[in-house]
């Protein structure tokens, strides 16, 4: 077993605490609203109560424990998890079609992030209605959400140390309270028998559609996999045992309370707060609020990570990425942060109460789970797992998730359309960007770099041409040091010839590993031309200005290059020469004659460029030493233009 896998499977007290604090926030706060979503407005009966509890027990067992904790956590990409990490694991071995389940899953997971913080925080704050029935909770919820999003830019390293202890108290509290309530009606434990789940589906009127509410108990399962890189597989698996026990005790305790009120309706108060002893209600509201804030924080951080990975995979326009602390993997994406904050506030203003948000919650994440099952079946095939096992595992989970999706469709008109619409918009955004980048890449033409080196040397020594820079640097998409874009040569030789002492060509290769940082130098012509290839992990920010400087300093130290200015007056004093970067910015040429489909794609692509970072900002280049050249993009030249030459008339007087 490799060292990385040993550390991934390692279990420690600190790791367990971190896992409890980061991984289980979303799924850990689901007891606040899951049973209320199923039972609200219905007369309680033993089939309804026990059937729902049985569905919850087996959903947490099948979906969360078996699918994610046991199976999916095995698929680590150098220690990292998440749907895009899973995609990078399998894309090398399969066709391009796998891009679509990855994009669909990632898009709807992001869309679900618009409803999770509002429903979690609202369900906690609504506990105050026990004391103040007419209290308007909307301003309180919005205030908490604004504070949460504003704090993201400062990082959560110090605050994050409190997450573990607070969530440990939370899980212990809901487990103990649930156990005490269970003692009044221990017969509810017979719901472990799946027959009760079948009775709910078959005998209870409209029982199948109640699965949409039951599904809320597992909506945070995707986080188990996404946060593997932060906590480790071993810590997640070990801590899940305790977390699952406390969750089941909470659901069983709430069910026991409802069994004592058969024939009645639960009213507006959540069953969760109904089993809390009166002296502890205020404490439970405060603790629940902290737990939902932590759950929201984990989801927001997960959204940043997801978008960061999408950018590395060319599925998202380049955005500003900030690393607010030295905690590994923690990043902050301002565009995503303020977009999520705006969306969450609008959700609160639209739905106002958590019971109204339940309609929009869960529908999008079922699609994410379905897509992760598709990718997981491919991963198992790549790993050459027994074909019968693959068919069995895939069949079970596709059946379960398709059933949940069907049951959740009833939520579409009640509010689910919002998260589905957002998911479709995000999906279109990713596909437009990827397709646009792909079309651009196909148009790139390459020339031989070695064949053009003599010409570059002559240009460098041609004193009749004013020197453009001592060191001229181009970023290139060429992965081979023997090739260079025709556009780059055109820029150097034709577009106002650019004479320089040394020409540098830089290529950034995004690796499937998350944190790798390597580079290679190809000396094309000593003291004249160099080709540098950076190998950066998909979670490493490409700060090329800094990385290139480090490479050059290392080369100077090893006497591979001299960077001193070659002007005689400066060279005697060893003054370093200037470095100048040239970047290209494409635009859609008027010469194009595009079919409708390509026109829609490219219009969408260039529209997305308005929210994307400029090339120099995306690559971490200082604007003081960068020039940008506009390059027309010609996809399809018009073929039906017939231009005729007209002969001039002869002057009769001549």
MIMAR-356813 format. One line per 2 residues: number of its first residue (from 0); their letters; for each residue x, y, z of C-alpha. Coordinates in steps of 0.2 Angstrom, whole numbers, plus 5000, padded with zeros to 4 digits. Each point is the difference from the previous one (the first is absolute). Example, Ala and Ser with C-alpha at 12.3 -4.5 7.8 and 13.67 -1.06 7.14 Angstrom:
0	as	5062 4978 5039 ~ 5006 5017 4997
This chain:
0	xx	5000 5000 5000 ~ 5007 5017 4995
2	xx	5003 5014 5013 ~ 4986 5011 4993
4	xx	4988 4986 5002 ~ 5006 4995 5018
6	xx	4997 5018 5005 ~ 4983 5000 4992
8	xx	4995 4985 5010 ~ 5008 5006 5016
10	xx	4988 5003 5015 ~ 5004 5013 5013
12	xx	4991 5009 5014 ~ 5003 5017 4992
14	xx	4995 4993 4983 ~ 4984 4993 5007
16	xx	4996 5017 5007 ~ 5004 5009 4984
18	xx	4989 4987 4990 ~ 4985 5003 5012
20	xx	5002 5019 4999 ~ 5002 5001 4981
22	xx	4992 4985 4991 ~ 4984 4997 5009
24	xx	4992 5017 5002 ~ 4987 4999 4986
26	xx	4994 4982 5004 ~ 5002 5003 5019
28	xx	4987 5014 5000 ~ 4987 4991 4990
30	xx	4991 4994 5015 ~ 4994 5018 5002
32	xx	4989 4999 4985 ~ 4999 4982 4992
34	xx	4986 4993 5010 ~ 4990 5016 5001
36	xx	5001 5001 4980 ~ 4992 4982 4999
38	xx	4987 5002 5014 ~ 4994 5018 4999
40	xx	4981 5001 4997 ~ 4997 4982 5002
42	xx	4991 4990 5013 ~ 5013 4989 5009
44	xx	4998 4981 4998 ~ 5011 4986 5004
46	xx	5003 4996 4982 ~ 5005 5018 4996
48	xx	5011 5002 5015 ~ 5009 4983 5000
50	xx	5000 4999 4981 ~ 5009 5016 4999
52	xx	5012 4996 5014 ~ 5004 4983 4991
54	xx	5003 5010 4984 ~ 5012 5012 5009
56	xx	5010 4985 5007 ~ 5002 4991 4984
58	xx	5003 5016 4990 ~ 5015 5004 5012
60	xx	5006 4982 4999 ~ 4999 4998 4981
62	xx	5004 5017 4993 ~ 5011 5008 5014
64	xx	5009 4985 5008 ~ 5001 4987 4985
66	xx	5001 5011 4985 ~ 5011 5015 5007
68	xx	5009 4994 5016 ~ 5004 4982 4994
70	xx	5001 5001 4981 ~ 5002 5018 4993
72	xx	5014 5005 5013 ~ 5011 4986 4992
74	xx	5001 5011 4984 ~ 5013 5013 5006
76	xx	5010 5011 4988 ~ 5016 5001 5009
78	xx	4991 5002 5016 ~ 4986 5012 4993
80	xx	4982 4997 4998 ~ 4985 5008 4991
82	xx	4991 4997 4984 ~ 5013 5009 4989
84	xx	5014 4991 5009 ~ 4991 4984 4995
86	xx	4998 5006 4982 ~ 5019 5003 4999
88	xx	5003 4982 5006 ~ 4990 4992 4986
90	xx	5001 5012 4985 ~ 5016 4994 4994
92	xx	4993 4982 4998 ~ 4983 5004 4992
94	xx	4991 5011 4987 ~ 4997 5018 5001
96	xx	4981 4996 5004 ~ 5005 5000 5019
98	xx	5002 5018 4999 ~ 4981 5002 5001
100	xx	4996 4991 5016 ~ 5015 5009 5008
102	xx	4993 5017 4994 ~ 4982 4995 5005
104	xx	5005 4994 5017 ~ 5011 5015 5004
106	xx	4987 5013 4994 ~ 4986 4993 5010
108	xx	5011 4998 5015 ~ 5004 5019 4999
110	xx	4982 5004 4997 ~ 4995 4990 5016
112	xx	5012 5012 5009 ~ 4987 5014 4998
114	xx	4987 4992 5010 ~ 5010 4990 5014
116	xx	5006 5015 5010 ~ 4983 5009 5000
118	xx	4990 4984 5005 ~ 5013 4995 5013
120	xx	5001 5017 5009 ~ 4981 5003 4998
122	xx	4996 4983 5008 ~ 5011 5004 5015
124	xx	4994 5018 5003 ~ 4982 4995 4999
126	xx	5002 4991 5016 ~ 4998 5018 5007
128	xx	4981 4999 4995 ~ 4997 4989 5015
130	xx	5003 5016 5011 ~ 4995 5013 4987
132	xx	4987 4993 4988 ~ 4998 5016 4990
134	xx	5019 5003 4998 ~ 5006 5004 4982
136	xx	5015 4989 4998 ~ 5005 5006 4983
138	xx	5011 5015 5006 ~ 5009 4989 5012
140	xx	5003 4986 4987 ~ 5006 5013 4987
142	xx	5011 5009 5013 ~ 5009 4983 5005
144	xx	5002 4996 4981 ~ 5008 5017 4996
146	xx	5012 4998 5015 ~ 5004 4982 4994
148	xx	5004 5005 4982 ~ 5010 5016 5005
150	xx	5011 4991 5011 ~ 5006 4988 4986
152	xx	5013 5012 4994 ~ 5009 4999 5017
154	xx	5002 4981 5000 ~ 4993 4988 5012
156	xx	5016 4992 5007 ~ 4999 5007 5017
158	xx	4981 4999 5001 ~ 5001 4983 4993
160	xx	5008 4993 5015 ~ 4984 5002 5009
162	xx	4990 4991 4987 ~ 5005 4983 5006
164	xx	4996 5002 5019 ~ 4983 5009 4996
166	xx	4994 4987 4988 ~ 5006 4986 5012
168	xx	4989 5009 5013 ~ 4986 5001 4987
170	xx	5000 4982 4996 ~ 5001 4994 5018
172	xx	4986 5011 5004 ~ 4988 4994 4987
174	xx	5005 4982 5004 ~ 4996 5002 5018
176	xx	4984 5010 4998 ~ 4994 4987 4987
178	xx	5005 4985 5012 ~ 4990 5008 5014
180	xx	4985 5002 4989 ~ 5002 4983 4993
182	xx	4998 4992 5018 ~ 4982 5006 5000
184	xx	4995 4990 4985 ~ 5014 4987 4996
186	xx	4989 4990 4989 ~ 5004 5012 4985
188	xx	5016 4990 4999 ~ 4991 4987 4990
190	xx	5001 5012 4986 ~ 5017 4993 4996
192	xx	4990 4986 4991 ~ 4999 5007 4982
194	xx	4982 4993 4999 ~ 4994 5016 5008
196	xx	5008 5010 4986 ~ 4991 4989 4987
198	xx	4984 5002 5009 ~ 5002 5019 5000
200	xx	5003 4999 4981 ~ 4986 4988 4996
202	xx	4986 5003 5013 ~ 5001 5018 5005
204	xx	4991 5012 4988 ~ 5013 5009 4990
206	xx	5014 4991 5010 ~ 5012 5000 4985
208	xx	5000 5019 4998 ~ 5006 5001 5019
210	xx	5017 4994 4994 ~ 5003 5017 4995
212	xx	5000 5006 5018 ~ 5009 4984 5006
214	xx	5014 5004 4988 ~ 5005 5015 5010
216	xx	5008 4989 5013 ~ 5014 4996 4988
218	xx	5003 5016 4990 ~ 5017 5003 5008
220	xx	5007 4983 4995 ~ 5009 5008 4985
222	xx	5011 5010 5013 ~ 5007 4984 5007
224	xx	5009 4997 4983 ~ 5004 5018 4996
226	xx	5009 5003 5017 ~ 5011 4985 4999
228	xx	5015 5010 4996 ~ 4997 5011 5016
230	xx	4997 4986 5012 ~ 5006 4983 4993
232	xx	4990 4985 4996 ~ 5004 4991 5017
234	xx	4994 5014 5010 ~ 4984 5002 4990
236	xx	4996 4982 5002 ~ 5004 4999 5018
238	xx	4990 5015 5005 ~ 4985 4995 4989
240	xx	4996 4986 5012 ~ 4997 5012 5014
242	xx	4991 5013 4990 ~ 4988 4987 4992
244	xx	4996 4994 5017 ~ 4995 5017 5007
246	xx	4990 5004 4984 ~ 4990 4984 5002
248	xx	4997 5003 5018 ~ 4994 5018 4996
250	xx	4988 4993 4986 ~ 4994 4986 5012
252	xx	4997 5012 5014 ~ 4990 5011 4989
254	xx	4990 4985 4994 ~ 4997 4994 5017
256	xx	4993 5017 5005 ~ 4988 5000 4984
258	xx	4994 4982 5005 ~ 4994 5007 5016
260	xx	4989 5013 4990 ~ 4992 4988 4987
262	xx	4985 5007 4991 ~ 5006 5018 5003
264	xx	5011 5012 4989 ~ 5017 5006 5005
266	xx	4996 5018 4998 ~ 5012 5014 4996
268	xx	5013 4995 5013 ~ 5013 4988 4993
270	xx	5000 4982 5009 ~ 5019 5004 5003
272	xx	4996 5014 5013 ~ 4985 4990 5006
274	xx	5011 4987 5008 ~ 5012 5012 5008
276	xx	4996 5003 5019 ~ 4993 5017 5004
278	xx	5016 5006 5010 ~ 5011 4996 4985
280	xx	4990 5008 4986 ~ 5010 5016 5000
282	xx	5016 4991 5000 ~ 4994 4988 4986
284	xx	4996 5015 4989 ~ 5017 5008 5003
286	xx	5009 4984 4997 ~ 4989 4996 4984
288	xx	5004 5017 4993 ~ 5019 4998 5002
290	xx	4999 4982 4992 ~ 4990 5007 4985
292	xx	5013 5014 4998 ~ 5014 4987 5000
294	xx	4990 4990 4988 ~ 4998 5015 4989
296	xx	5018 5004 5001 ~ 5005 4983 4995
298	xx	4989 5001 4985 ~ 5007 5017 4995
300	xx	5018 4994 5001 ~ 4995 4985 4990
302	xx	4993 5011 4986 ~ 5016 5010 4999
304	xx	5010 4983 4998 ~ 4988 4994 4987
306	xx	5001 5016 4990 ~ 5019 5000 5002
308	xx	5001 4982 4993 ~ 4988 5005 4986
310	xx	5012 5014 4995 ~ 5014 4988 4999
312	xx	4990 4989 4989 ~ 4995 5014 4988
314	xx	4982 4999 5005 ~ 4999 5017 5008
316	xx	5006 5018 4995 ~ 5016 5004 5010
318	xx	4995 5009 5016 ~ 5010 5009 5013
320	xx	5006 4987 5013 ~ 5006 5006 5017
322	xx	5009 4989 5014 ~ 4994 5008 5016
324	xx	5010 4988 5011 ~ 5014 4988 4999
326	xx	4988 4985 5003 ~ 5003 4988 4986
328	xx	4986 5001 4987 ~ 4991 5015 5007
330	xx	4996 5012 4987 ~ 4988 5015 4998
332	xx	4992 5004 4983 ~ 4992 5018 5002
334	xx	4988 4998 4984 ~ 4993 4984 5007
336	xx	4999 5006 5018 ~ 4990 5016 4996
338	xx	4989 4990 4987 ~ 4995 4987 5013
340	xx	4997 5013 5013 ~ 4988 5010 4988
342	xx	4991 4983 4995 ~ 4998 4995 5018
344	xx	4993 5017 5005 ~ 4988 4999 4986
346	xx	4995 4983 5005 ~ 4996 5005 5018
348	xx	4990 5015 4993 ~ 4990 4989 4988
350	xx	4996 4985 5011 ~ 5001 5009 5018
352	xx	4998 4984 5010 ~ 5009 4984 5000
354	xx	4984 4990 4996 ~ 4999 5009 4984
356	xx	5018 4997 4995 ~ 4998 4981 5003
358	xx	4991 5000 4983 ~ 5016 5006 4991
360	xx	5012 4990 5010 ~ 5007 4983 4995
362	xx	4994 4999 4982 ~ 5016 5007 4992
364	xx	5012 4989 5011 ~ 4991 4984 4995
366	xx	5006 5004 4982 ~ 5018 5002 5007
368	xx	4999 4983 5009 ~ 4994 4992 4984
370	xx	5015 5007 4990 ~ 5012 4994 5014
372	xx	4993 4983 4998 ~ 5003 5000 4981
374	xx	5018 5006 5003 ~ 5003 4987 5014
376	xx	4994 4986 4989 ~ 5013 5005 4987
378	xx	5013 5001 5014 ~ 4996 4983 5006
380	xx	5002 4994 4982 ~ 5017 5008 4998
382	xx	5005 4992 5016 ~ 4995 4983 4992
384	xx	4987 4996 5014 ~ 4990 4984 4996
386	xx	4987 5004 4987 ~ 4986 4992 5010
388	xx	5004 5011 5015 ~ 5000 5016 4989
390	xx	4983 4996 4993 ~ 4993 4996 5017
392	xx	5007 5016 5009 ~ 4996 5011 4985
394	xx	4982 4993 4998 ~ 4996 5002 5019
396	xx	5006 5018 5001 ~ 4992 5005 4984
398	xx	4984 4993 5005 ~ 5000 5008 5017
400	xx	5005 5017 4993 ~ 4988 4999 4986
402	xx	4986 4997 5012 ~ 5005 5014 5011
404	xx	5001 5011 4984 ~ 4983 4995 4995
406	xx	4993 5004 5017 ~ 5009 5017 5000
408	xx	4992 5005 4984 ~ 4984 5004 5009
410	xx	5010 5014 5008 ~ 5003 5008 4983
412	xx	4985 5012 4999 ~ 5001 5004 5019
414	xx	5018 5007 4999 ~ 5011 4987 4993
416	xx	5000 5009 4983 ~ 5012 5013 5008
418	xx	5014 4988 5004 ~ 4997 4990 4983
420	xx	5001 5017 4990 ~ 5015 5005 5009
422	xx	5008 4983 4997 ~ 4996 5001 4981
424	xx	5007 5018 4999 ~ 5016 4994 5009
426	xx	5001 4985 4989 ~ 4998 5010 4984
428	xx	5013 5012 5006 ~ 5013 4986 5003
430	xx	4996 4992 4983 ~ 5000 5016 4990
432	xx	5017 5004 5008 ~ 5007 4983 4997
434	xx	4994 5000 4982 ~ 5006 5017 4996
436	xx	5018 4996 5007 ~ 4999 4984 4990
438	xx	4996 5009 4984 ~ 5014 5012 5003
440	xx	5012 4986 5003 ~ 4996 4992 4984
442	xx	5004 5016 4990 ~ 5018 5001 5007
444	xx	5013 4996 4987 ~ 5018 4996 5005
446	xx	5016 5002 4991 ~ 5017 4992 5003
448	xx	5010 5010 5013 ~ 5017 4993 4996
450	xx	4997 5004 4982 ~ 4997 5018 5005
452	xx	5014 5002 5012 ~ 5013 5007 4987
454	xx	4988 5013 4996 ~ 4997 5005 5018
456	xx	5019 5001 5003 ~ 5002 5011 4985
458	xx	4986 5011 5006 ~ 5008 5001 5017
460	xx	5016 5006 4992 ~ 4992 5012 4988
462	xx	5005 5017 5007 ~ 4990 5009 4987
464	xx	4984 4995 5010 ~ 4997 5009 5016
466	xx	5001 4988 5015 ~ 4983 4996 5006
468	xx	5006 4991 5017 ~ 5015 4992 5007
470	xx	4989 4985 5004 ~ 4985 4997 4990
472	xx	4988 4987 5007 ~ 4985 4991 4992
474	xx	4988 4988 5008 ~ 4996 4985 4988
476	xx	4988 4986 4999 ~ 5013 4989 4992
478	xx	5005 4985 5010 ~ 5015 4996 4990
480	xx	5015 5011 5000 ~ 5003 4997 4982
482	xx	4983 5009 4995 ~ 4994 5017 5002
484	xx	4983 5009 4995 ~ 5001 5008 4983
486	xx	4992 5015 5008 ~ 5015 5002 5012
488	xx	5012 5000 4985 ~ 4989 5012 4991
490	xx	5000 5012 5015 ~ 5019 4999 5002
492	xx	5005 5001 4981 ~ 4985 5009 4991
494	xx	4990 5011 5012 ~ 5013 5013 5003
496	xx	5015 4989 5002 ~ 5005 4998 5018
498	xx	5019 4999 5003 ~ 5005 4992 5016
500	xx	5016 4993 5007 ~ 4992 4984 5007
502	xx	4983 4993 4995 ~ 4991 4990 5013
504	xx	4985 4988 4997 ~ 4990 4994 5015
506	xx	4987 4986 5000 ~ 4989 4996 5015
508	xx	4995 4982 5001 ~ 4985 4996 5012
510	xx	5003 4984 5008 ~ 4987 4988 5007
512	xx	5009 5000 5017 ~ 4993 5014 5011
514	xx	5016 5008 5007 ~ 5015 4995 4989
516	xx	5012 5014 4995 ~ 5014 4996 4988
518	xx	5009 5008 4985 ~ 5011 4995 4986
520	xx	5012 5011 4989 ~ 5004 4996 4982
522	xx	5015 5010 4994 ~ 4996 5004 4982
524	xx	5015 5011 4997 ~ 5012 5005 5014
526	xx	4997 5019 5005 ~ 4987 5001 4986
528	xx	4985 4990 5003 ~ 4992 4989 5014
530	xx	4985 4990 5001 ~ 4993 4997 5018
532	xx	4986 4988 5005 ~ 4991 5002 5016
534	xx	4991 4984 5007 ~ 4987 5007 5013
536	xx	4987 4991 5009 ~ 4982 5004 4997
538	xx	4998 5008 5017 ~ 5016 5011 4998
540	xx	4998 5018 4995 ~ 5011 5004 4984
542	xx	5009 5015 5007 ~ 5012 5000 4985
544	xx	5008 5016 5004 ~ 5007 4993 5016
546	xx	5003 4983 4994 ~ 5009 5006 4984
548	xx	5011 5011 5011 ~ 5005 4985 5011
550	xx	5004 4990 4985 ~ 5011 5014 4992
552	xx	5009 5003 5017 ~ 5004 4981 5001
554	xx	5006 5000 4982 ~ 5012 5015 5004
556	xx	5006 4991 5015 ~ 5004 4985 4990
558	xx	5008 5011 4986 ~ 4988 4995 4987
560	xx	4996 5017 4995 ~ 5005 5018 5002
562	xx	4986 5013 5003 ~ 5011 5015 5001
564	xx	4996 5014 4988 ~ 5010 5000 4984
566	xx	5001 5019 4999 ~ 5018 5004 5002
568	xx	4997 5014 5013 ~ 4989 4988 5011
570	xx	5009 4984 4997 ~ 5016 5006 5008
572	xx	4990 5003 5016 ~ 4991 4983 4999
574	xx	4983 5008 4999 ~ 4987 4987 4996
576	xx	4990 5002 4984 ~ 4982 5003 4999
578	xx	4987 4986 4997 ~ 4985 5003 4989
580	xx	4985 4988 4998 ~ 4989 5000 4985
582	xx	4983 4993 5001 ~ 4986 4997 4987
584	xx	4982 5005 5002 ~ 4988 4992 4987
586	xx	4984 5008 4993 ~ 4988 4993 4987
588	xx	5005 5006 4983 ~ 4987 5008 4989
590	xx	5006 4988 4986 ~ 4991 4985 5008
592	xx	4985 4992 4992 ~ 4995 4988 5014
594	xx	4985 4988 5001 ~ 4987 5004 5013
596	xx	5006 4988 5013 ~ 5018 5006 4999
598	xx	4994 5018 5001 ~ 4990 4997 5016
600	xx	5015 4991 5008 ~ 5013 5014 4995
602	xx	4988 5014 5005 ~ 4997 4991 5017
604	xx	5019 4997 5002 ~ 5005 5019 4996
606	xx	4986 5005 5012 ~ 5008 4990 5014
608	xx	5016 5009 4996 ~ 4993 5015 5008
610	xx	5000 4992 5017 ~ 5017 4991 4997
612	xx	5016 5007 5006 ~ 5012 5008 4988
614	xx	5014 4989 4994 ~ 5013 5009 5011
616	xx	4989 4999 5015 ~ 4996 4981 4997
618	xx	5019 4996 4999 ~ 5005 5011 5014
620	xx	5010 5012 4989 ~ 5004 5018 5005
622	xx	4992 5012 4987 ~ 5015 5011 5000
624	xx	5010 4988 4989 ~ 4986 4993 4990
626	xx	4993 5005 4983 ~ 4984 4992 4992
628	xx	4997 4998 4982 ~ 4983 4997 4992
630	xx	4999 4986 4988 ~ 4984 4997 4989
632	xx	4993 4982 5002 ~ 4994 4993 4983
634	xx	4990 4984 5002 ~ 4992 4999 4982
636	xx	5004 5011 4986 ~ 4985 5005 4989
638	xx	5000 4990 4984 ~ 4986 5008 4990
640	xx	5008 5017 4997 ~ 5003 5003 4982
642	xx	5010 5016 4997 ~ 5002 5005 4982
644	xx	5013 5012 4993 ~ 4993 5014 4989
646	xx	5012 5006 4986 ~ 5001 5019 5000
648	xx	4992 5009 4985 ~ 5012 5007 4987
650	xx	5000 5019 4998 ~ 4995 5003 4982
652	xx	5009 5017 5000 ~ 5017 4991 5001
